Amino acid sequence: MSKSSAGAETTTAPAAVVGGGGLKKGASSSPSKKRKLLFRLLPLFVHVLSVMLYLRPLTRPHPYNSDLVSSPRPVLDEAHIMTNDNKDVRGTAPLGEVWINDYWGRPMNSPSSHRSWRPLTVLSFRWLGRYLGRGGFGWSELFSHRLVNVLIHASVSELASILSVKLFFPSPTADPYSLPYILTRTLTKLLFAVHPTHVECTANAANRPHILSLLCSALASDPDVNIVIMGGAIAAGLLSSETAIFQLPGAVVTMTAIRWRRATAVSGGGAKENPLSTLLSTALALLPRYFLLVLLAATYLGGRYVYDTLSIPDGLIRPAENPYYSLVGLERIATYSLVLSSHVGKAFLIDPVGFSHEYGFDCVRKVTAPFVPWVGPLVEGGDPRLWIPIGLLLLVVVVTVECTLAGPAAVVMWGVMLSWLATLFPVSGFVKVGTSIADRIAVPSTLAVAVFGGRGLAWFLTDFGTKRISSSKDLKKGLDRRIIYAVKSAPVILLYLHFWVKVDKRASEWMDSAPLLESSLESCPRSAKSNLEISKIYSGLYPEKFDLGRALSYLEKAESIDPTYCDVHQQFAHCHIQETKYLKFEERLTKAVLCPFSMGGAVPMWQQYWQAVTKDPGPGGDAARKRMDMYQKRINEAVMKEQEKEEKERKERGGRMAGGEL
């Protein structure tokens, strides 16, 4: 097998990308002290860049807030983390309750719990907030939590770069100072750092569970990590986010691939060497790690099964956030194939929809009839968007066949990629989730994209076309090499700059609710939830933007998009009371009380309002009491109707169970 002067394998593009050599040979075995120092400092420099990428938008003056360090405003779910009502985070609740409550402080067995069990993440807010954000540094607690997210993200970038060189430079004699080696590590780290999909998890403190669990999974994927540390990382990941369970196959396949490629490199990969035999011996060597991983995963799943906290209650899955859950049959298969394809695109730096913190009803339309499985676009009136999942499926088949023909090394590396793409399983339609499309769901799959993408870019810079062009007799060798590197480096630099600017802009939008919601409506103008949320900006949340007419127009649009979206009633009531339109306020407040998602805030408002208006002993008080009785009767009838419905469903379930037993 031929090698370049830098020591990387250069036979063909697939061979180079799948397995760079970087072997010590000749002069490269004794790099100069200056080169050693440069290459030792480069990872540190890239790490600083990874932090500065987010630190800049987190600290610079914002159009809506001139001081994001000492007085930032919570954005979306950060309000739940920072509120004093969240006693688990504030530290006012006993430590034991952290382990029995969900991420939002509700008991895990409560009907209103989304089953998001993340005790380690809650403890990170509880403890770090105590020592970082409530004194000494002059930082606000919220900024401190955001900074911790940035540091976690930079750490995952570093782990991705380590996994990359271990996968592609498996030989024990690989030269860590060779150009292919250092470029692979650097470009992988930068590619992970500038991935736009990560902004939601990094810039917003409340989304820490997703990036923290990936840190743990990436650490557990390294077979050189002590087995005790690996077990601790897996346990920590499962305690950080429920999505960590879907990252374990990626960790298993990655550690196996690293060990197998190293064993193959040590043996020389001769013709007599049986790849399956080497793979079997590798698996046997890793058997204690497999056992520990399976044991921890089984304990986690078994515990959640016993306590009936594995899945989110049906009543909490809402059309405004996941409009596809109720779909069945071919319509469900087709729509979820489109949802899955959207996440694959996000992972590979292609976002067909655009940035939005919510992709709910009616941002991405469901696939509708006429429809024939997998040939929907060919049917007259069929949905042309189905070409996307069809094309992706064909691509997977083609790559699988090509890798099979290329040999065991290509198959194993393709398995690594597929195992991390399998982290998208929650949005495949087979399990219950409360959201449909979200950047945070795609984050774990981007680990493999960064690893393979970084190696591919390094191969492009060091090997692609170099040998052919260098053989030209028209230019001197030295000048020729410099021209080649300059020409090839330009598009790579532009690519990274493009995503750097994109991340900077998006992170800045996440620093305040107003620009975030405005950007969401640009991508999803028919998102009912985004229209509701932005109406709050203009109804008093931002005094400088107060505009009741505009707030009501957004609410009316939200209601027209999804007439079943009952959350709008409380916000309508909030606007009408400010307009002093009391009859409209009473009507909307009654509907807000009947909405299970706004009942908690609406009931105290109901009690306070009617207590005040019925105090009048005159005709006004009499009229108010009549209206109150009318609305109370409506509420009682609705409650009785719901109770009858629940009783009927309970009896039907009991009948089905009895029938099954018989």
Summary of the structure (lengths in Angstrom):
residues: 662
radius of gyration: 28.4
end to end distance: 68.2
largest distance: 104.9
contacts: 2159
relative contact order: 0.09
helix: 69%
strand: 1%
